[in-house]
Amino acid sequence: MVAILDDGTKIFGETKIDRRSFKIDQGIKKIYLSPKAKVFRDAEKALLEADLIVLGPGDLYTSIIPTLLVEGVTDAINASKGKLAYVVNLVTKGGKRIIFTRRILSIKYLIIWETEIQN
């Protein structure tokens, strides 16, 4: 997995993205998979037949979005008749509780998610 920061810097690998100690002031502009991945047939079938698909909790950029970037996953989710639920984390990476409402955080995550998946 590769992250591109707002200033164009590329970071390779989940751990380096997740635990970076440099350019903390730079947000993540884009995430992509390298090499690309394709959904496993049994996983695709399970998504298509699911009554409920649950995403999360997990880090948005290193867990949730990369899962959705696997070729065929979003197509299977969109084709599924099952409901989709997204579970938002209750704490931030720093271990601090989220003081502002989870609704605001959820909206922010959904906007990021929609932007990442559609591009």
Order of alpha helices (4+ residues) and beta strands (2+ residues): beta-beta-alpha-beta-alpha-beta-alpha-alpha-beta-alpha
